[in-house]
Amino acid sequence: MAHSDKESYESYQRDAFDNPPAGPVGVHRGRRSLAARIAPFVAVVVVAALAGLLAWGAMSGELSNIPWPWQSQTSQSRDDGDDGNASDDQTSDDQTPDDQAADDQAADDQTAGDDAASPDNTGQTDPQADADQGAAAEQAVNYATGIRVINATGVNGYAAQQQGVLQGVGYTDVVAANPSGGTLPAANVVWYQNETDLATAQNVAATLGIADVQQATAIAAPIVVVYVTAQ
């Protein structure tokens, strides 16, 4: 037999789901505030500005002028060191005049000791130089010393001419002569016999313009001037 009853909504027994609450049912977000809506844009602008400032500071070198916190600690440490040096200077300035004088005396003594130990001390003299200076000081030009002027130049009267030059400066015993044999020097020379004639021989050489002065024992006079070339 065919089922003739038609089932409808009213055919079922009502339960708790048949009594929905009044108003909208479900989860709905409320309208966000203006601050919440513009906050992302503000964050983007701030980040972009900071990035631009960092890029500009890196390229211009201004980042090194920014007082970073760790730089403040380093500056404080340096200031502490400077304060320590200033304290040392103050301690030095607080010395009494007697202490300062004692320090100066010690420094002078040290300097004097170093100068005395130095091999380049200016007070040190050469013994040989002192001996030469002493010998020259003891000697004097003797204008009465016998002098012989030898003419080996081939120029007639040249020895007599130089004889007159010596007599003109005060020499009283000057003889002009020609070579009498023996070996002639290679250049004009003034010979002297003894060490006591050295100063006189040097004066004769300077008067006649001769550079070479030599000691020779086998000569006929205390001083012999030999000309091989006219000058």
C-alpha positions, 0 to 999 in steps of 0.5 A: 500500500502506497505511503500517502502521508507527505512529510514536511517541515512540521512533521519533525519534532522541533529541537534546539536547532529550530530556535536560532538566535535573533539577529545575525548568526556567525563570526563578523569582523567589526569596522577597524579604526582609522589608526589601525587602517593608516598604521601600515602606510605610516610604517612603510613611510618611516622605514623608507625614510630611515633607509634613505637617511642611512644611505645618505649618511653612508655616502656622505660620511656623516655616520661617523659624526653620530654619537653612538653609545659605545663611542661615549664609553670610549670618550669617557675612558680617554677622559679618564686617561687625560685626568690621570696625566693631568694628575701626574703633571700636577704632582710634578708642579707640586715639587718644592724648589729644593726638589726641582733644584736637586733634579736639575743638578742630577740632570746636569751631572748626567749630561756632564758624564755623558760628554766626558764618556763620549769619544767625540768630546770637543775637549780631546786634542790630537797629540800630533797636532799639538806637537806640530803647533808647538814646534811652529810656535817655537820657531821664528822666521830668521831673516839672517839665514843663508839662502841660495837661489839656483837658476835652472830655468835657462832664463838669464838673470832669473836667480838674481831677480828672485834674490831681489824679491827676498831681499825686498822682504828683509832677508840679508844673506841671499846668493844667486847662483847657477846649477853646479851639478847634481840631480835637479828636481822635477819642479820648483822647490825650497829645500831646508837643512834643519828643523829649526829652518822650517819656519824660514823655508816656509816663509821663503816659499810663500814669498816666492810662490813655491808650493813644495817645501822639503827637508834635504841634508846634503845642500850647500846652504841652510835654505836652497831655492831651486828654479827649474821653470820660470813663474 
